[in-house]
Amino acid sequence: TIGYGKETKFDASALRLTIACSTVSMNHCKLHFTKTKKSATVDIEDSESLNGTFILGRPAPRSNRRPMLEMEVRGQPHTLESVEYIRLGSACVIALDSTNIYWDDED
């Protein structure tokens, strides 16, 4: 779960990322991690947040423009396979790095 907190930190025991940003709801969204065969996927699902969860698109490589709004996540989970940025509410942008996702098993 990702939600508002007094400081930005990850609580491993509660599996909760808190973000100190006023546009983030207490239970803003959830990440779902699944593995099928040798492929891992991560989906994001909005938890009926007050200010919305959004997918942002990366601008062209030589552009100095900001990431642009692609879609709002509502009603069903959305895969983060090719997503580089998500926005929580109107002000909190998170840059994703999937290179650190791993599974602690042999297969």
MOPAC internal coordinates of N, CA, C and O (Angstrom, degrees):
PM7 1SCF
backbone

  N    0.0000 0     0.00 0     0.00 0    0    0    0
  C    1.4484 1     0.00 0     0.00 0    1    0    0
  C    1.5258 1   109.40 1     0.00 0    2    1    0
  O    1.2310 1   120.85 1   -39.44 1    3    2    1
  N    1.3105 1   115.99 1   140.56 1    3    2    1
  C    1.4549 1   122.80 1   173.90 1    5    3    2
  C    1.5215 1   107.20 1  -115.68 1    6    5    3
  O    1.2310 1   120.31 1   -49.29 1    7    6    5
  N    1.3301 1   117.01 1   130.71 1    7    6    5
  C    1.4513 1   120.08 1  -178.78 1    9    7    6
  C    1.5151 1   112.28 1  -160.85 1   10    9    7
  O    1.2310 1   121.42 1    -2.63 1   11   10    9
  N    1.3065 1   114.88 1   177.37 1   11   10    9
  C    1.4599 1   121.80 1  -177.96 1   13   11   10
  C    1.5247 1   110.93 1   -70.09 1   14   13   11
  O    1.2310 1   120.99 1   -35.58 1   15   14   13
  N    1.3354 1   115.72 1   144.42 1   15   14   13
  C    1.4572 1   122.24 1   173.82 1   17   15   14
  C    1.5097 1   109.78 1  -153.55 1   18   17   15
  O    1.2310 1   120.52 1   -11.26 1   19   18   17
  N    1.3247 1   116.61 1   168.74 1   19   18   17
  C    1.4636 1   121.15 1  -179.18 1   21   19   18
  C    1.5183 1   112.05 1   -68.53 1   22   21   19
  O    1.2310 1   120.41 1   156.47 1   23   22   21
  N    1.3525 1   116.82 1   -23.53 1   23   22   21
  C    1.4624 1   121.43 1   176.49 1   25   23   22
  C    1.5210 1   108.97 1  -142.58 1   26   25   23
  O    1.2310 1   120.73 1   -22.44 1   27   26   25
  N    1.3248 1   116.20 1   157.56 1   27   26   25
  C    1.4615 1   121.01 1   178.67 1   29   27   26
  C    1.5197 1   108.26 1   -85.44 1   30   29   27
  O    1.2310 1   120.96 1   -65.33 1   31   30   29
  N    1.3419 1   115.78 1   114.67 1   31   30   29
  C    1.4596 1   120.65 1  -178.79 1   33   31   30
  C    1.5159 1   109.77 1  -164.67 1   34   33   31
  O    1.2310 1   120.92 1   -18.12 1   35   34   33
  N    1.3320 1   115.85 1   161.88 1   35   34   33
  C    1.4539 1   122.07 1   176.71 1   37   35   34
  C    1.5155 1   108.79 1  -107.53 1   38   37   35
  O    1.2310 1   120.49 1   -51.75 1   39   38   37
  N    1.3181 1   116.68 1   128.25 1   39   38   37
  C    1.4610 1   122.97 1   176.86 1   41   39   38
  C    1.5298 1   107.32 1  -102.94 1   42   41   39
  O    1.2310 1   120.64 1   -77.06 1   43   42   41
  N    1.3391 1   116.39 1   102.94 1   43   42   41
  C    1.4685 1   121.39 1  -175.50 1   45   43   42
  C    1.5239 1   112.36 1   -65.03 1   46   45   43
  O    1.2310 1   119.66 1   146.98 1   47   46   45
  N    1.3179 1   118.24 1   -33.02 1   47   46   45
  C    1.4642 1   119.63 1  -178.55 1   49   47   46
  C    1.5272 1   111.78 1   -71.17 1   50   49   47
  O    1.2310 1   120.07 1   146.95 1   51   50   49
  N    1.3289 1   117.46 1   -33.05 1   51   50   49
  C    1.4650 1   121.55 1   178.86 1   53   51   50
  C    1.5229 1   112.30 1   -96.39 1   54   53   51
  O    1.2310 1   119.98 1   174.53 1   55   54   53
  N    1.3348 1   117.65 1    -5.47 1   55   54   53
  C    1.4695 1   122.98 1  -175.02 1   57   55   54
  C    1.5288 1   110.43 1    51.36 1   58   57   55
  O    1.2310 1   121.42 1  -129.60 1   59   58   57
  N    1.3273 1   114.89 1    50.40 1   59   58   57
  C    1.4694 1   121.33 1  -175.79 1   61   59   58
  C    1.5226 1   110.35 1  -133.40 1   62   61   59
  O    1.2310 1   121.09 1   -49.69 1   63   62   61
  N    1.3316 1   115.53 1   130.31 1   63   62   61
  C    1.4562 1   122.71 1   173.14 1   65   63   62
  C    1.5169 1   107.11 1  -101.18 1   66   65   63
  O    1.2310 1   120.55 1   -62.35 1   67   66   65
  N    1.3345 1   116.55 1   117.65 1   67   66   65
  C    1.4599 1   119.52 1   176.46 1   69   67   66
  C    1.5225 1   108.73 1  -101.31 1   70   69   67
  O    1.2310 1   121.44 1   -37.20 1   71   70   69
  N    1.3260 1   114.86 1   142.80 1   71   70   69
  C    1.4643 1   121.65 1  -177.74 1   73   71   70
  C    1.5176 1   108.51 1  -127.45 1   74   73   71
  O    1.2310 1   120.84 1   -52.71 1   75   74   73
  N    1.3189 1   115.99 1   127.29 1   75   74   73
  C    1.4663 1   121.79 1   179.57 1   77   75   74
  C    1.5222 1   109.58 1   -85.62 1   78   77   75
  O    1.2310 1   120.79 1  -102.55 1   79   78   77
  N    1.3146 1   116.10 1    77.45 1   79   78   77
  C    1.4658 1   122.32 1   179.52 1   81   79   78
  C    1.5269 1   106.91 1  -145.89 1   82   81   79
  O    1.2310 1   120.13 1   -50.70 1   83   82   81
  N    1.3067 1   117.36 1   129.30 1   83   82   81
  C    1.4632 1   121.32 1  -173.24 1   85   83   82
  C    1.5330 1   114.15 1   -67.15 1   86   85   83
  O    1.2310 1   119.15 1   163.79 1   87   86   85
  N    1.3299 1   119.23 1   -16.21 1   87   86   85
  C    1.4682 1   119.99 1   179.53 1   89   87   86
  C    1.5281 1   112.38 1   -89.23 1   90   89   87
  O    1.2310 1   120.08 1   179.79 1   91   90   89
  N    1.3371 1   117.44 1    -0.21 1   91   90   89
  C    1.4627 1   122.17 1   179.97 1   93   91   90
  C    1.5255 1   108.81 1   -95.88 1   94   93   91
  O    1.2310 1   120.34 1   -50.83 1   95   94   93
  N    1.3483 1   116.95 1   129.17 1   95   94   93
  C    1.4630 1   122.23 1   178.50 1   97   95   94
  C    1.5224 1   110.36 1   -76.04 1   98   97   95
  O    1.2310 1   120.43 1   -15.50 1   99   98   97
  N    1.3330 1   116.79 1   164.50 1   99   98   97
  C    1.4703 1   121.33 1  -179.24 1  101   99   98
  C    1.5329 1   111.28 1   -57.44 1  102  101   99
  O    1.2310 1   119.74 1   134.32 1  103  102  101
  N    1.3116 1   118.10 1   -45.68 1  103  102  101
  C    1.4664 1   123.58 1   174.69 1  105  103  102
  C    1.5169 1   106.91 1  -122.29 1  106  105  103
  O    1.2310 1   120.75 1  -101.01 1  107  106  105
  N    1.3135 1   116.17 1    78.99 1  107  106  105
  C    1.4642 1   121.71 1  -169.76 1  109  107  106
  C    1.5289 1   112.73 1   -73.92 1  110  109  107
  O    1.2310 1   120.43 1   127.68 1  111  110  109
  N    1.3356 1   116.79 1   -52.32 1  111  110  109
  C    1.4617 1   120.08 1  -177.76 1  113  111  110
  C    1.5321 1   110.00 1  -155.56 1  114  113  111
  O    1.2310 1   121.36 1    -8.78 1  115  114  113
  N    1.3213 1   115.00 1   171.22 1  115  114  113
  C    1.4615 1   121.08 1   179.10 1  117  115  114
  C    1.5151 1   109.55 1  -129.39 1  118  117  115
  O    1.2310 1   121.05 1   -32.43 1  119  118  117
  N    1.3189 1   115.60 1   147.57 1  119  118  117
  C    1.4598 1   122.04 1   172.51 1  121  119  118
  C    1.5215 1   108.12 1  -106.33 1  122  121  119
  O    1.2310 1   120.66 1   -44.62 1  123  122  121
  N    1.3268 1   116.35 1   135.38 1  123  122  121
  C    1.4655 1   122.15 1   178.42 1  125  123  122
  C    1.5299 1   108.20 1  -114.82 1  126  125  123
  O    1.2310 1   120.40 1   -58.24 1  127  126  125
  N    1.3157 1   116.83 1   121.76 1  127  126  125
  C    1.4636 1   122.76 1   179.98 1  129  127  126
  C    1.5222 1   108.54 1  -105.22 1  130  129  127
  O    1.2310 1   120.30 1   -54.39 1  131  130  129
  N    1.3420 1   117.02 1   125.61 1  131  130  129
  C    1.4629 1   121.02 1   177.75 1  133  131  130
  C    1.5206 1   109.67 1  -134.47 1  134  133  131
  O    1.2310 1   121.41 1   -25.33 1  135  134  133
  N    1.3092 1   114.91 1   154.67 1  135  134  133
  C    1.4639 1   120.54 1   178.08 1  137  135  134
  C    1.5162 1   108.44 1  -134.51 1  138  137  135
  O    1.2310 1   120.99 1   -52.78 1  139  138  137
  N    1.3257 1   115.71 1   127.22 1  139  138  137
  C    1.4536 1   121.52 1   174.53 1  141  139  138
  C    1.5169 1   107.29 1  -126.50 1  142  141  139
  O    1.2310 1   121.29 1   -58.73 1  143  142  141
  N    1.3052 1   115.13 1   121.27 1  143  142  141
  C    1.4635 1   121.99 1  -174.02 1  145  143  142
  C    1.5241 1   109.23 1    54.94 1  146  145  143
  O    1.2310 1   119.10 1    62.90 1  147  146  145
  N    1.3183 1   119.32 1  -117.10 1  147  146  145
  C    1.4649 1   120.81 1  -179.05 1  149  147  146
  C    1.5236 1   112.67 1  -107.56 1  150  149  147
  O    1.2310 1   120.67 1  -166.53 1  151  150  149
  N    1.3333 1   116.33 1    13.47 1  151  150  149
  C    1.4539 1   121.00 1  -178.10 1  153  151  150
  C    1.5307 1   110.29 1  -110.64 1  154  153  151
  O    1.2310 1   120.76 1   -50.85 1  155  154  153
  N    1.3198 1   116.16 1   129.15 1  155  154  153
  C    1.4568 1   121.80 1   177.20 1  157  155  154
  C    1.5243 1   109.22 1  -107.64 1  158  157  155
  O    1.2310 1   120.67 1   -39.82 1  159  158  157
  N    1.3325 1   116.32 1   140.18 1  159  158  157
  C    1.4579 1   120.40 1   177.41 1  161  159  158
  C    1.5243 1   109.71 1  -129.81 1  162  161  159
  O    1.2310 1   121.51 1   -28.10 1  163  162  161
  N    1.3127 1   114.73 1   151.90 1  163  162  161
  C    1.4545 1   121.97 1   175.85 1  165  163  162
  C    1.5230 1   107.01 1  -127.05 1  166  165  163
  O    1.2310 1   120.90 1   -52.59 1  167  166  165
  N    1.3297 1   115.88 1   127.41 1  167  166  165
  C    1.4583 1   122.11 1   177.21 1  169  167  166
  C    1.5183 1   108.75 1  -115.63 1  170  169  167
  O    1.2310 1   120.50 1   -30.37 1  171  170  169
  N    1.3181 1   116.66 1   149.63 1  171  170  169
  C    1.4554 1   122.30 1   175.28 1  173  171  170
  C    1.5199 1   108.27 1  -113.94 1  174  173  171
  O    1.2310 1   120.82 1   -39.65 1  175  174  173
  N    1.3230 1   116.03 1   140.35 1  175  174  173
  C    1.4610 1   121.92 1   179.82 1  177  175  174
  C    1.5262 1   108.39 1  -133.88 1  178  177  175
  O    1.2310 1   120.29 1   -53.53 1  179  178  177
  N    1.3190 1   117.05 1   126.47 1  179  178  177
  C    1.4533 1   121.22 1   177.43 1  181  179  178
  C    1.5254 1   108.65 1   -72.39 1  182  181  179
  O    1.2310 1   120.25 1   -41.89 1  183  182  181
  N    1.3218 1   117.13 1   138.11 1  183  182  181
  C    1.4689 1   122.52 1  -179.34 1  185  183  182
  C    1.5211 1   110.77 1  -101.03 1  186  185  183
  O    1.2310 1   120.83 1  -133.09 1  187  186  185
  N    1.3314 1   116.02 1    46.91 1  187  186  185
  C    1.4598 1   122.88 1  -177.94 1  189  187  186
  C    1.5285 1   110.76 1    53.35 1  190  189  187
  O    1.2310 1   121.36 1  -133.54 1  191  190  189
  N    1.3261 1   115.00 1    46.46 1  191  190  189
  C    1.4645 1   121.74 1  -179.85 1  193  191  190
  C    1.5304 1   110.27 1   -65.33 1  194  193  191
  O    1.2310 1   120.96 1   -22.03 1  195  194  193
  N    1.3112 1   115.77 1   157.97 1  195  194  193
  C    1.4654 1   120.28 1   179.94 1  197  195  194
  C    1.5165 1   112.53 1   -70.76 1  198  197  195
  O    1.2310 1   119.80 1   144.43 1  199  198  197
  N    1.3291 1   117.99 1   -35.57 1  199  198  197
  C    1.4600 1   121.31 1  -172.59 1  201  199  198
  C    1.5222 1   114.93 1  -111.85 1  202  201  199
  O    1.2310 1   119.47 1  -176.70 1  203  202  201
  N    1.3258 1   118.61 1     3.30 1  203  202  201
  C    1.4580 1   121.74 1   173.93 1  205  203  202
  C    1.5148 1   115.79 1    87.33 1  206  205  203
  O    1.2310 1   121.48 1   -21.86 1  207  206  205
  N    1.3329 1   114.77 1   158.14 1  207  206  205
  C    1.4580 1   124.80 1   175.65 1  209  207  206
  C    1.5204 1   106.47 1  -122.16 1  210  209  207
  O    1.2310 1   120.28 1   -49.29 1  211  210  209
  N    1.3384 1   117.06 1   130.71 1  211  210  209
  C    1.4560 1   120.93 1  -171.13 1  213  211  210
  C    1.5216 1   111.49 1  -130.73 1  214  213  211
  O    1.2310 1   120.87 1   -31.55 1  215  214  213
  N    1.3307 1   115.94 1   148.45 1  215  214  213
  C    1.4588 1   123.62 1   173.65 1  217  215  214
  C    1.5263 1   106.74 1   -99.18 1  218  217  215
  O    1.2310 1   120.82 1   -50.99 1  219  218  217
  N    1.3302 1   116.03 1   129.01 1  219  218  217
  C    1.4633 1   120.80 1   178.83 1  221  219  218
  C    1.5167 1   110.06 1  -110.18 1  222  221  219
  O    1.2310 1   120.55 1   -38.34 1  223  222  221
  N    1.3217 1   116.55 1   141.66 1  223  222  221
  C    1.4492 1   121.86 1   179.23 1  225  223  222
  C    1.5157 1   111.78 1   -94.94 1  226  225  223
  O    1.2310 1   121.01 1   -31.95 1  227  226  225
  N    1.3142 1   115.68 1   148.05 1  227  226  225
  C    1.4612 1   121.60 1   179.97 1  229  227  226
  C    1.5262 1   109.20 1   -79.26 1  230  229  227
  O    1.2310 1   120.09 1   -46.58 1  231  230  229
  N    1.3249 1   117.43 1   133.42 1  231  230  229
  C    1.4650 1   119.68 1   176.23 1  233  231  230
  C    1.5335 1   111.11 1   -69.82 1  234  233  231
  O    1.2310 1   120.79 1   -10.57 1  235  234  233
  N    1.3223 1   116.09 1   169.43 1  235  234  233
  C    1.4708 1   120.48 1   178.60 1  237  235  234
  C    1.5360 1   109.87 1   -56.68 1  238  237  235
  O    1.2310 1   119.92 1   -30.51 1  239  238  237
  N    1.3506 1   117.76 1   149.49 1  239  238  237
  C    1.4720 1   121.05 1  -175.62 1  241  239  238
  C    1.5290 1   115.05 1   -53.26 1  242  241  239
  O    1.2310 1   119.47 1   142.96 1  243  242  241
  N    1.3087 1   118.62 1   -37.04 1  243  242  241
  C    1.4663 1   120.60 1  -177.57 1  245  243  242
  C    1.5358 1   113.44 1   -92.83 1  246  245  243
  O    1.2310 1   120.92 1  -176.44 1  247  246  245
  N    1.3224 1   115.84 1     3.56 1  247  246  245
  C    1.4658 1   120.01 1  -177.74 1  249  247  246
  C    1.5344 1   110.56 1   -84.14 1  250  249  247
  O    1.2310 1   120.93 1   -32.05 1  251  250  249
  N    1.3070 1   115.83 1   147.95 1  251  250  249
  C    1.4575 1   119.58 1   173.69 1  253  251  250
  C    1.5304 1   110.46 1  -106.73 1  254  253  251
  O    1.2310 1   120.84 1  -157.77 1  255  254  253
  N    1.3278 1   116.01 1    22.23 1  255  254  253
  C    1.4581 1   122.11 1   178.01 1  257  255  254
  C    1.5321 1   110.50 1   -82.46 1  258  257  255
  O    1.2310 1   120.81 1   -20.15 1  259  258  257
  N    1.3070 1   116.05 1   159.85 1  259  258  257
  C    1.4593 1   121.83 1   176.86 1  261  259  258
  C    1.5202 1   110.35 1   -76.85 1  262  261  259
  O    1.2310 1   120.06 1   -18.51 1  263  262  261
  N    1.3530 1   117.48 1   161.49 1  263  262  261
  C    1.4673 1   119.45 1   172.92 1  265  263  262
  C    1.5329 1   109.97 1   -58.14 1  266  265  263
  O    1.2310 1   120.42 1   -37.33 1  267  266  265
  N    1.3244 1   116.80 1   142.67 1  267  266  265
  C    1.4621 1   122.16 1  -175.31 1  269  267  266
  C    1.5228 1   110.89 1  -107.06 1  270  269  267
  O    1.2310 1   120.90 1   -31.11 1  271  270  269
  N    1.3348 1   115.89 1   148.89 1  271  270  269
  C    1.4586 1   122.45 1   179.58 1  273  271  270
  C    1.5264 1   110.66 1   -64.11 1  274  273  271
  O    1.2310 1   120.44 1   -52.65 1  275  274  273
  N    1.3243 1   116.76 1   127.35 1  275  274  273
  C    1.4658 1   121.47 1   175.77 1  277  275  274
  C    1.5163 1   111.65 1  -105.11 1  278  277  275
  O    1.2310 1   120.57 1   135.22 1  279  278  277
  N    1.3397 1   116.51 1   -44.78 1  279  278  277
  C    1.4642 1   119.28 1  -178.52 1  281  279  278
  C    1.5187 1   111.34 1  -164.31 1  282  281  279
  O    1.2310 1   120.93 1   -18.91 1  283  282  281
  N    1.3209 1   115.83 1   161.09 1  283  282  281
  C    1.4523 1   122.16 1   172.49 1  285  283  282
  C    1.5230 1   107.91 1  -100.00 1  286  285  283
  O    1.2310 1   120.35 1   -40.62 1  287  286  285
  N    1.3136 1   116.94 1   139.38 1  287  286  285
  C    1.4632 1   122.23 1   178.13 1  289  287  286
  C    1.5248 1   107.10 1   -91.16 1  290  289  287
  O    1.2310 1   120.21 1   -70.25 1  291  290  289
  N    1.3018 1   117.20 1   109.75 1  291  290  289
  C    1.4722 1   122.68 1   178.68 1  293  291  290
  C    1.5121 1   109.48 1  -145.47 1  294  293  291
  O    1.2310 1   120.31 1   -40.03 1  295  294  293
  N    1.3159 1   117.01 1   139.97 1  295  294  293
  C    1.4513 1   121.44 1   171.58 1  297  295  294
  C    1.5164 1   116.59 1    84.98 1  298  297  295
  O    1.2310 1   119.71 1   143.72 1  299  298  297
  N    1.3060 1   118.16 1   -36.28 1  299  298  297
  C    1.4589 1   120.60 1  -179.91 1  301  299  298
  C    1.5185 1   110.13 1  -149.53 1  302  301  299
  O    1.2310 1   120.41 1   -25.62 1  303  302  301
  N    1.3425 1   116.82 1   154.38 1  303  302  301
  C    1.4737 1   119.91 1   178.98 1  305  303  302
  C    1.5241 1   111.73 1   -62.40 1  306  305  303
  O    1.2310 1   121.00 1   -27.58 1  307  306  305
  N    1.3172 1   115.69 1   152.42 1  307  306  305
  C    1.4701 1   122.43 1   177.57 1  309  307  306
  C    1.5219 1   108.33 1  -125.99 1  310  309  307
  O    1.2310 1   120.40 1   -48.03 1  311  310  309
  N    1.3239 1   116.84 1   131.97 1  311  310  309
  C    1.4637 1   120.17 1  -179.56 1  313  311  310
  C    1.5256 1   111.13 1   -69.08 1  314  313  311
  O    1.2310 1   121.12 1   -36.88 1  315  314  313
  N    1.3278 1   115.47 1   143.12 1  315  314  313
  C    1.4591 1   121.01 1   179.68 1  317  315  314
  C    1.5273 1   111.95 1  -101.27 1  318  317  315
  O    1.2310 1   120.33 1  -162.03 1  319  318  317
  N    1.3250 1   116.97 1    17.97 1  319  318  317
  C    1.4639 1   121.99 1  -174.53 1  321  319  318
  C    1.5260 1   113.41 1   -53.90 1  322  321  319
  O    1.2310 1   119.70 1   134.32 1  323  322  321
  N    1.3079 1   118.18 1   -45.68 1  323  322  321
  C    1.4680 1   119.95 1  -177.83 1  325  323  322
  C    1.5339 1   111.97 1  -115.46 1  326  325  323
  O    1.2310 1   120.50 1  -161.38 1  327  326  325
  N    1.3238 1   116.64 1    18.62 1  327  326  325
  C    1.4601 1   121.78 1  -177.88 1  329  327  326
  C    1.5262 1   109.60 1   -93.65 1  330  329  327
  O    1.2310 1   120.30 1   -45.83 1  331  330  329
  N    1.3112 1   117.03 1   134.17 1  331  330  329
  C    1.4617 1   120.73 1   178.57 1  333  331  330
  C    1.5156 1   112.76 1  -107.18 1  334  333  331
  O    1.2310 1   120.20 1   155.42 1  335  334  333
  N    1.3473 1   117.23 1   -24.58 1  335  334  333
  C    1.4595 1   120.55 1  -178.64 1  337  335  334
  C    1.5158 1   110.35 1  -136.94 1  338  337  335
  O    1.2310 1   120.67 1   -40.01 1  339  338  337
  N    1.3428 1   116.33 1   139.99 1  339  338  337
  C    1.4566 1   121.12 1   168.60 1  341  339  338
  C    1.5256 1   107.04 1  -124.04 1  342  341  339
  O    1.2310 1   121.32 1   -27.36 1  343  342  341
  N    1.3240 1   115.09 1   152.64 1  343  342  341
  C    1.4640 1   119.74 1   177.52 1  345  343  342
  C    1.5115 1   108.25 1  -123.00 1  346  345  343
  O    1.2310 1   121.07 1   -49.60 1  347  346  345
  N    1.3311 1   115.56 1   130.40 1  347  346  345
  C    1.4561 1   121.93 1   177.11 1  349  347  346
  C    1.5192 1   107.42 1  -105.52 1  350  349  347
  O    1.2310 1   120.74 1   -66.24 1  351  350  349
  N    1.3166 1   116.19 1   113.76 1  351  350  349
  C    1.4528 1   119.94 1  -175.72 1  353  351  350
  C    1.5116 1   110.38 1    71.84 1  354  353  351
  O    1.2310 1   120.87 1    29.99 1  355  354  353
  N    1.3266 1   115.95 1  -150.01 1  355  354  353
  C    1.4624 1   119.27 1  -176.11 1  357  355  354
  C    1.5217 1   113.99 1   -97.00 1  358  357  355
  O    1.2310 1   119.85 1   170.50 1  359  358  357
  N    1.3434 1   117.90 1    -9.50 1  359  358  357
  C    1.4590 1   118.16 1  -171.15 1  361  359  358
  C    1.5196 1   116.41 1  -129.19 1  362  361  359
  O    1.2310 1   118.88 1   163.34 1  363  362  361
  N    1.3025 1   119.75 1   -16.66 1  363  362  361
  C    1.4671 1   121.44 1  -172.76 1  365  363  362
  C    1.5334 1   111.19 1  -101.13 1  366  365  363
  O    1.2310 1   120.42 1   -71.95 1  367  366  365
  N    1.3235 1   116.81 1   108.05 1  367  366  365
  C    1.4664 1   121.57 1   178.72 1  369  367  366
  C    1.5286 1   108.43 1  -106.59 1  370  369  367
  O    1.2310 1   121.01 1   -47.89 1  371  370  369
  N    1.3266 1   115.68 1   132.11 1  371  370  369
  C    1.4609 1   121.79 1   179.82 1  373  371  370
  C    1.5229 1   108.46 1  -116.16 1  374  373  371
  O    1.2310 1   120.33 1   -53.05 1  375  374  373
  N    1.3225 1   116.97 1   126.95 1  375  374  373
  C    1.4650 1   122.40 1   174.96 1  377  375  374
  C    1.5173 1   107.49 1   -91.07 1  378  377  375
  O    1.2310 1   120.17 1   -56.27 1  379  378  377
  N    1.3159 1   117.28 1   123.73 1  379  378  377
  C    1.4631 1   122.17 1  -175.68 1  381  379  378
  C    1.5166 1   111.32 1   -87.81 1  382  381  379
  O    1.2310 1   120.82 1   -34.86 1  383  382  381
  N    1.3248 1   116.04 1   145.14 1  383  382  381
  C    1.4608 1   122.56 1   175.55 1  385  383  382
  C    1.5193 1   107.48 1  -135.89 1  386  385  383
  O    1.2310 1   120.72 1   -81.40 1  387  386  385
  N    1.3237 1   116.22 1    98.60 1  387  386  385
  C    1.4638 1   120.15 1  -176.82 1  389  387  386
  C    1.5223 1   112.58 1   -83.98 1  390  389  387
  O    1.2310 1   119.63 1  -178.47 1  391  390  389
  N    1.3154 1   118.31 1     1.53 1  391  390  389
  C    1.4643 1   119.66 1  -178.39 1  393  391  390
  C    1.5233 1   112.24 1   -70.72 1  394  393  391
  O    1.2310 1   119.66 1   163.91 1  395  394  393
  N    1.3277 1   118.25 1   -16.09 1  395  394  393
  C    1.4598 1   120.83 1  -178.58 1  397  395  394
  C    1.5213 1   113.25 1   -99.89 1  398  397  395
  O    1.2310 1   119.81 1  -172.33 1  399  398  397
  N    1.3227 1   117.97 1     7.67 1  399  398  397
  C    1.4670 1   120.91 1   177.02 1  401  399  398
  C    1.5257 1   108.15 1   -86.44 1  402  401  399
  O    1.2310 1   120.75 1   -55.88 1  403  402  401
  N    1.3149 1   116.17 1   124.12 1  403  402  401
  C    1.4503 1   120.15 1   179.61 1  405  403  402
  C    1.5195 1   109.93 1  -142.39 1  406  405  403
  O    1.2310 1   120.87 1   -14.98 1  407  406  405
  N    1.3002 1   115.94 1   165.02 1  407  406  405
  C    1.4634 1   122.02 1   179.39 1  409  407  406
  C    1.5142 1   107.88 1  -117.46 1  410  409  407
  O    1.2310 1   120.78 1   -42.29 1  411  410  409
  N    1.2951 1   116.12 1   137.71 1  411  410  409
  C    1.4658 1   121.92 1  -177.17 1  413  411  410
  C    1.5320 1   109.77 1   -93.04 1  414  413  411
  O    1.2310 1   120.95 1  -116.73 1  415  414  413
  N    1.3213 1   115.80 1    63.27 1  415  414  413
  C    1.4578 1   120.57 1   173.89 1  417  415  414
  C    1.5215 1   109.86 1  -151.26 1  418  417  415
  O    1.2310 1   120.80 1    -8.10 1  419  418  417
  N    1.3080 1   116.08 1   171.90 1  419  418  417
  C    1.4616 1   121.75 1  -174.04 1  421  419  418
  C    1.5186 1   113.59 1   -75.78 1  422  421  419
  O    1.2310 1   119.73 1   148.14 1  423  422  421
  N    1.3241 1   118.13 1   -31.86 1  423  422  421
  C    1.4703 1   120.08 1  -174.85 1  425  423  422
  C    1.4898 1   109.66 1   -95.74 1  426  425  423
  O    1.2310 1   120.10 1   180.00 1  427  426  425

